[in-house]
Amino acid sequence: MKKAGNTEGATLVNSAEILLLIAHGKASSRAALLEASGLSRVTVTHRLNALLAAGLVEESQKTLPSGGRPTRVLTVNDAAGIILVANIGEAFIHLAVMDLRPEILAQTTLPFTAKSSPGGALDQIHDAFRQLLEANRLAHRLLFGVSLSMPTPVDFNRGCVVGPSVLPGWDEFDIKSYLGKFYDAPIYVENDVNLMTIYEHRHNFPHVKDMFYIKMGTGIGSGIITDGRIFRGAQGAAGDVGHIQFTMETPPLCRCGKFGCVEARAGGWAIARDLSAMGYTAGNALDVVELVENNRPEAIMLVRRAGQIIGEVIADVVSILNPALIVVGGTLATAGEFLLSGVRELVYQRCLPLATRELQILPAKPNGDSALYGAAHLVLDDTFRQDLIEGLLIRYGHNQSVSDPV
């Protein structure tokens, strides 16, 4: 591939508008670029050729019907750059290098515990990324961004864990600044359920403008899509339904230190607690689902009751947000209708017909990598923004001038 000189680099930056039209699917052919941009044929050709020569855009072998000769399709080149993503769980860290589709190019897993210090864990993540890039000969590709999924409440704008969480030592630790020492690329930190929500929306329900995703696993959390975008709230705490409290005579103690939270009544750890009290061996949501699959009546009863408890919460969500779709995911969702029937029962019982007339309540399709894909989409959404695209093109041109061809 031809390397970009100063003149070509300038042309590349001037091609920002053309790249945005292609990246957002508003123009997928030369003719469509002419119409959408309003620029002259010579200008469009010159700027498009710069993107093609740089390898940011490619003309695929697919064709579009044009009423005459077939038209070659313009797309962003999936191999033009990479995204580094990591899903920090409660027992492991799953890392991957992804292309721009996004799809996983290379991946690995690291052991992790809540006792790990944030600095030590982030050093491990950086070292693992470096090894993945070197082992798979991907280090020369432009890094579009680094995106971390956290099992905790996150202040997205500041890039740090906030409030009580399963990672107490991470509270207020500046993850963005720490990782920024290693990478000349944007750093993103987001709650895992928000990323799962983004994945569900992009991969399975891209045409739904307003949806609500709830993850029922060992803990409970949710994500909100409104007008096609993730809704975080003022401090990033939107969707924290697991710690909504209900008044009851003997409220159970939650992991957050409060009494009567939804999670303490319907989370996987809470159901496992109740099953253990009945004499079963159960410590988490996986154990609960296994007992359901073995047709243990007590497990089935508690899972159905958990669905009803979540149905109470979702009924309020439906009344306030009026989503078109509710998606129920997480480990407990694999219990199927034992859980979903309880959810639907309470939602349809408590909500007005106008809000539920076309409402769908569906199980998520299991995908253990959904947070990783959501993390990659988070980077791509930000990359192809009007106010940031020129910065990307400057970095891309510089990367070409100092590295081997992609």
Secondary structure per residue as TSV (DSSP state, phi and psi in degrees):
chain	resnum	aa	ss	phi	psi
A	1	M	-	360.0	140.2
A	2	K	-	-70.3	134.3
A	3	K	-	-83.4	148.6
A	4	A	-	-83.4	123.5
A	5	G	-	-86.7	-171.7
A	6	N	H	-62.2	-45.2
A	7	T	H	-66.0	-44.3
A	8	E	H	-64.8	-37.0
A	9	G	H	-61.5	-41.1
A	10	A	H	-64.7	-41.0
A	11	T	H	-63.1	-37.7
A	12	L	H	-60.9	-45.0
A	13	V	H	-63.6	-38.2
A	14	N	H	-68.4	-13.4
A	15	S	T	-88.7	10.5
A	16	A	H	-56.4	-45.4
A	17	E	H	-62.2	-41.0
A	18	I	H	-63.6	-44.4
A	19	L	H	-63.0	-41.3
A	20	L	H	-62.1	-41.7
A	21	L	H	-62.0	-39.7
A	22	I	H	-72.5	-45.3
A	23	A	H	-63.0	-35.7
A	24	H	T	-91.1	7.0
A	25	G	T	72.5	17.2
A	26	K	S	-85.1	-15.5
A	27	A	-	-151.9	121.5
A	28	S	-	-122.6	17.3
A	29	S	S	-150.9	166.7
A	30	R	H	-63.2	-40.7
A	31	A	H	-64.1	-41.5
A	32	A	H	-66.3	-34.9
A	33	L	H	-63.3	-42.3
A	34	L	H	-58.6	-46.0
A	35	E	H	-70.1	-43.7
A	36	A	H	-74.2	-33.5
A	37	S	H	-85.1	-29.9
A	38	G	-	75.1	8.4
A	39	L	-	-88.7	166.4
A	40	S	-	-72.2	160.8
A	41	R	H	-61.1	-40.2
A	42	V	H	-63.7	-43.3
A	43	T	H	-66.3	-44.9
A	44	V	H	-61.4	-44.6
A	45	T	H	-61.8	-44.3
A	46	H	H	-62.3	-46.6
A	47	R	H	-72.9	-37.6
A	48	L	H	-65.3	-41.1
A	49	N	H	-61.7	-34.4
A	50	A	H	-64.5	-41.5
A	51	L	H	-67.8	-38.6
A	52	L	H	-67.2	-44.1
A	53	A	H	-64.8	-34.2
A	54	A	H	-77.3	-16.3
A	55	G	T	87.2	8.3
A	56	L	S	-77.8	-30.6
A	57	V	E	-125.9	148.1
A	58	E	E	-135.6	153.0
A	59	E	E	-97.3	110.7
A	60	S	E	-77.6	169.4
A	61	Q	E	-76.0	-13.9
A	62	K	E	-67.9	153.3
A	63	T	E	-129.4	154.9
A	64	L	E	-108.2	140.2
A	65	P	-	-66.0	127.7
A	66	S	-	-123.5	8.8
A	67	G	S	84.5	-11.5
A	68	G	S	-140.9	-121.8
A	69	R	S	-69.9	148.7
A	70	P	-	-60.5	145.5
A	71	T	E	-107.9	126.0
A	72	R	E	-70.3	142.1
A	73	V	E	-90.2	131.5
A	74	L	E	-93.3	129.6
A	75	T	E	-141.0	159.4
A	76	V	E	-67.5	135.2
A	77	N	-	-70.6	117.2
A	78	D	G	-58.6	-28.1
A	79	A	G	-93.1	9.2
A	80	A	G	-71.7	-19.7
A	81	G	E	-163.3	-179.2
A	82	I	E	-133.3	160.6
A	83	I	E	-129.1	132.9
A	84	L	E	-99.8	125.0
A	85	V	E	-130.0	146.5
A	86	A	E	-142.8	133.6
A	87	N	E	-108.8	106.9
A	88	I	E	-87.3	114.1
A	89	G	-	-101.3	-167.5
A	90	E	S	-86.4	-13.1
A	91	A	S	-133.2	-8.8
A	92	F	E	-158.4	166.3
A	93	I	E	-122.7	122.6
A	94	H	E	-102.4	120.5
A	95	L	E	-116.4	150.9
A	96	A	E	-152.7	150.6
A	97	V	E	-102.0	127.9
A	98	M	E	-123.6	151.4
A	99	D	-	-88.6	-165.7
A	100	L	S	-91.9	8.6
A	101	R	S	-70.4	-45.3
A	102	P	-	-95.4	145.2
A	103	E	-	-137.4	153.5
A	104	I	E	-76.1	126.3
A	105	L	E	-97.3	-34.7
A	106	A	E	-157.6	150.1
A	107	Q	E	-154.1	160.4
A	108	T	E	-156.8	169.7
A	109	T	E	-131.7	138.9
A	110	L	E	-119.1	145.1
A	111	P	E	-69.8	151.4
A	112	F	-	-156.7	145.6
A	113	T	-	-136.1	160.6
A	114	A	T	-63.3	-17.6
A	115	K	T	-81.4	-10.0
A	116	S	S	-64.8	135.7
A	117	S	-	-72.3	148.2
A	118	P	H	-60.7	-43.0
A	119	G	H	-63.0	-43.9
A	120	G	H	-63.9	-42.3
A	121	A	H	-66.0	-41.2
A	122	L	H	-68.7	-33.8
A	123	D	H	-63.2	-41.5
A	124	Q	H	-61.9	-43.4
A	125	I	H	-62.3	-46.2
A	126	H	H	-60.3	-44.3
A	127	D	H	-64.8	-39.6
A	128	A	H	-66.1	-40.2
A	129	F	H	-59.9	-45.9
A	130	R	H	-58.9	-44.3
A	131	Q	H	-65.5	-39.7
A	132	L	H	-62.6	-44.1
A	133	L	H	-64.1	-44.3
A	134	E	H	-69.0	-43.1
A	135	A	H	-65.9	-29.2
A	136	N	T	-107.2	11.9
A	137	R	T	53.5	49.7
A	138	L	-	-117.1	0.6
A	139	A	T	-66.2	-21.3
A	140	H	T	-80.3	-14.8
A	141	R	S	-76.6	147.3
A	142	L	E	-64.8	131.0
A	143	L	E	-84.1	115.4
A	144	F	E	-78.9	-29.9
A	145	G	E	173.6	163.7
A	146	V	E	-117.9	128.6
A	147	S	E	-132.5	124.1
A	148	L	E	-111.1	135.8
A	149	S	E	-102.3	128.8
A	150	M	E	-117.8	142.7
A	151	P	S	-87.2	37.9
A	152	T	S	-144.0	166.1
A	153	P	-	-63.4	140.1
A	154	V	E	-132.8	136.0
A	155	D	E	-88.1	101.6
A	156	F	T	-61.5	-42.9
A	157	N	T	-65.0	-37.8
A	158	R	T	-89.4	-17.1
A	159	G	T	70.5	45.8
A	160	C	E	-147.0	157.9
A	161	V	E	-76.2	139.0
A	162	V	-	-131.8	150.7
A	163	G	S	73.6	-179.8
A	164	P	S	-65.5	138.2
A	165	S	-	-156.2	178.8
A	166	V	S	-76.6	-5.0
A	167	L	-	-121.8	72.7
A	168	P	G	-59.3	-32.5
A	169	G	G	-73.5	-7.5
A	170	W	G	-95.1	-6.3
A	171	D	B	-56.6	122.0
A	172	E	T	69.5	7.9
A	173	F	-	-71.2	130.1
A	174	D	-	-80.3	85.8
A	175	I	H	-65.1	-41.1
A	176	K	H	-57.7	-50.9
A	177	S	H	-65.7	-37.8
A	178	Y	H	-64.3	-48.8
A	179	L	H	-71.7	-26.4
A	180	G	H	-61.4	-18.8
A	181	K	T	-67.8	-25.0
A	182	F	T	-99.5	-23.5
A	183	Y	-	-128.5	135.2
A	184	D	S	-94.3	65.2
A	185	A	S	-161.9	158.5
A	186	P	-	-61.0	145.0
A	187	I	E	-115.1	134.0
A	188	Y	E	-125.5	139.6
A	189	V	E	-131.9	125.8
A	190	E	E	-145.1	153.3
A	191	N	E	-65.5	140.2
A	192	D	H	-61.6	-35.7
A	193	V	H	-69.7	-36.7
A	194	N	H	-61.2	-39.2
A	195	L	H	-70.1	-37.6
A	196	M	H	-63.7	-36.0
A	197	T	H	-64.1	-45.3
A	198	I	H	-60.1	-42.5
A	199	Y	H	-60.8	-50.0
A	200	E	I	-56.9	-43.0
A	201	H	I	-65.4	-48.3
A	202	R	I	-72.0	-40.3
A	203	H	I	-90.0	-34.0
A	204	N	I	-114.0	-27.5
A	205	F	-	-138.1	55.7
A	206	P	T	-65.9	-20.8
A	207	H	T	-94.3	-0.8
A	208	V	-	-87.9	122.5
A	209	K	S	-81.7	-33.8
A	210	D	S	-131.3	114.3
A	211	M	E	-144.3	162.3
A	212	F	E	-130.8	125.4
A	213	Y	E	-112.6	132.2
A	214	I	E	-124.8	128.8
A	215	K	E	-100.4	120.7
A	216	M	E	-114.9	96.8
A	217	G	S	-126.0	-138.5
A	218	T	S	-60.1	-39.9
A	219	G	S	-111.7	-176.3
A	220	I	E	-132.5	133.0
A	221	G	E	-152.2	171.9
A	222	S	E	-149.8	161.7
A	223	G	E	-131.9	151.6
A	224	I	E	-123.6	126.2
A	225	I	E	-106.8	122.2
A	226	T	E	-129.4	128.3
A	227	D	T	52.0	37.9
A	228	G	T	83.6	3.1
A	229	R	E	-128.8	151.8
A	230	I	E	-67.3	137.2
A	231	F	E	-108.2	121.7
A	232	R	-	-105.6	-22.2
A	233	G	-	84.6	-179.1
A	234	A	S	-64.9	-43.0
A	235	Q	S	-114.5	14.8
A	236	G	S	84.0	12.3
A	237	A	-	-97.8	4.2
A	238	A	T	-60.8	140.4
A	239	G	T	89.2	7.5
A	240	D	-	-81.2	62.3
A	241	V	G	-73.2	-19.3
A	242	G	G	-64.4	-18.7
A	243	H	G	-115.5	22.3
A	244	I	-	-69.8	135.0
A	245	Q	B	-106.2	140.7
A	246	F	-	-114.1	140.8
A	247	T	-	-76.7	128.3
A	248	M	-	-154.3	162.7
A	249	E	S	-64.7	-46.2
A	250	T	S	-126.3	76.7
A	251	P	-	-68.5	135.6
A	252	P	-	-74.0	152.5
A	253	L	B	-78.6	131.1
A	254	C	-	-92.2	164.0
A	255	R	T	-64.7	-20.7
A	256	C	T	-81.0	-8.6
A	257	G	S	99.7	-4.3
A	258	K	-	-100.7	170.8
A	259	F	B	-110.1	140.0
A	260	G	S	83.8	12.9
A	261	C	B	-64.5	152.7
A	262	V	H	-55.0	-43.1
A	263	E	H	-61.8	-35.8
A	264	A	H	-72.9	-10.6
A	265	R	H	-108.9	-30.2
A	266	A	H	-129.5	-3.7
A	267	G	S	-70.3	160.7
A	268	G	H	-58.5	-39.4
A	269	W	H	-67.6	-32.6
A	270	A	H	-71.4	-40.5
A	271	I	H	-66.1	-40.5
A	272	A	H	-62.0	-38.7
A	273	R	H	-58.9	-46.8
A	274	D	H	-67.9	-36.9
A	275	L	H	-69.1	-35.6
A	276	S	H	-63.1	-38.3
A	277	A	H	-64.6	-22.8
A	278	M	T	-89.2	-1.2
A	279	G	T	104.0	-1.4
A	280	Y	-	-84.8	156.3
A	281	T	-	-92.3	107.0
A	282	A	-	-152.4	131.8
A	283	G	-	-126.3	-15.3
A	284	N	S	-155.7	-175.1
A	285	A	H	-64.1	-35.1
A	286	L	H	-61.6	-41.3
A	287	D	H	-64.3	-38.1
A	288	V	H	-62.6	-47.6
A	289	V	H	-63.3	-38.2
A	290	E	H	-61.9	-39.5
A	291	L	H	-67.5	-36.6
A	292	V	H	-63.9	-44.8
A	293	E	H	-63.8	-25.2
A	294	N	T	-89.7	11.2
A	295	N	T	61.0	35.7
A	296	R	-	-76.2	117.5
A	297	P	H	-60.9	-35.4
A	298	E	H	-65.5	-39.9
A	299	A	H	-66.4	-43.2
A	300	I	H	-61.2	-43.2
A	301	M	H	-62.1	-44.5
A	302	L	H	-70.1	-35.4
A	303	V	H	-67.8	-41.6
A	304	R	H	-63.8	-40.3
A	305	R	H	-64.3	-37.6
A	306	A	H	-61.2	-39.2
A	307	G	H	-61.7	-39.0
A	308	Q	H	-67.4	-39.2
A	309	I	H	-63.6	-44.9
A	310	I	H	-66.4	-33.4
A	311	G	H	-60.3	-36.6
A	312	E	H	-60.2	-45.3
A	313	V	H	-65.5	-48.1
A	314	I	H	-64.0	-33.0
A	315	A	H	-59.0	-41.8
A	316	D	H	-66.4	-39.9
A	317	V	H	-60.6	-44.4
A	318	V	H	-61.9	-41.0
A	319	S	H	-66.8	-31.8
A	320	I	H	-88.9	-45.5
A	321	L	H	-97.7	-23.2
A	322	N	-	52.0	55.4
A	323	P	-	-72.5	160.0
A	324	A	S	-86.8	-18.5
A	325	L	E	-147.8	136.9
A	326	I	E	-115.0	125.1
A	327	V	E	-114.9	126.3
A	328	V	E	-108.0	117.0
A	329	G	E	-124.5	-169.0
A	330	G	S	93.5	170.4
A	331	T	G	-58.5	-42.9
A	332	L	G	-64.7	-25.7
A	333	A	G	-64.6	-20.7
A	334	T	G	-72.1	-6.9
A	335	A	G	-74.1	-6.2
A	336	G	T	66.5	-134.5
A	337	E	H	-66.3	-21.3
A	338	F	H	-58.6	-36.0
A	339	L	H	-88.3	-49.1
A	340	L	H	-65.6	-33.5
A	341	S	H	-63.4	-36.6
A	342	G	H	-67.2	-39.5
A	343	V	H	-62.0	-52.3
A	344	R	H	-61.3	-39.9
A	345	E	H	-54.8	-50.1
A	346	L	H	-73.4	-37.0
A	347	V	H	-64.3	-49.6
A	348	Y	H	-71.9	-25.0
A	349	Q	H	-73.7	-36.4
A	350	R	H	-100.7	-20.3
A	351	C	S	-94.9	154.5
A	352	L	-	-69.0	148.3
A	353	P	H	-56.7	-33.1
A	354	L	H	-60.1	-38.6
A	355	A	H	-78.1	-23.3
A	356	T	H	-109.1	-3.1
A	357	R	S	-55.7	-42.1
A	358	E	S	-117.9	11.8
A	359	L	-	-70.2	133.3
A	360	Q	E	-108.7	137.5
A	361	I	E	-122.6	109.0
A	362	L	E	-127.4	152.1
A	363	P	E	-78.3	147.7
A	364	A	-	-74.0	149.5
A	365	K	-	-79.2	122.4
A	366	P	-	-56.1	130.0
A	367	N	-	-153.2	107.3
A	368	G	T	-66.9	-13.3
A	369	D	T	-102.7	12.4
A	370	S	H	-59.9	-37.2
A	371	A	H	-66.6	-35.9
A	372	L	H	-65.2	-44.8
A	373	Y	H	-65.4	-40.2
A	374	G	H	-62.0	-38.4
A	375	A	H	-63.5	-38.6
A	376	A	H	-67.7	-42.9
A	377	H	H	-61.5	-34.5
A	378	L	H	-58.9	-43.3
A	379	V	H	-65.1	-47.5
A	380	L	H	-63.6	-39.7
A	381	D	H	-60.3	-39.7
A	382	D	H	-77.6	-34.0
A	383	T	H	-61.9	-47.0
A	384	F	T	-93.1	52.1
A	385	R	-	-104.4	148.4
A	386	Q	T	-55.5	-40.4
A	387	D	T	-84.0	-7.3
A	388	L	T	-117.4	-12.3
A	389	I	H	-65.4	-35.8
A	390	E	H	-65.2	-37.6
A	391	G	H	-61.4	-39.3
A	392	L	H	-62.0	-44.8
A	393	L	H	-66.1	-35.4
A	394	I	H	-64.2	-46.0
A	395	R	H	-63.7	-38.3
A	396	Y	H	-66.0	-45.1
A	397	G	H	-61.8	-40.4
A	398	H	H	-66.5	-40.5
A	399	N	H	-61.4	-38.0
A	400	Q	H	-65.7	-35.7
A	401	S	H	-74.9	-16.2
A	402	V	H	-118.0	-1.8
A	403	S	S	-127.4	171.7
A	404	D	-	-69.4	161.0
A	405	P	-	-59.0	149.9
A	406	V	-	-65.9	360.0
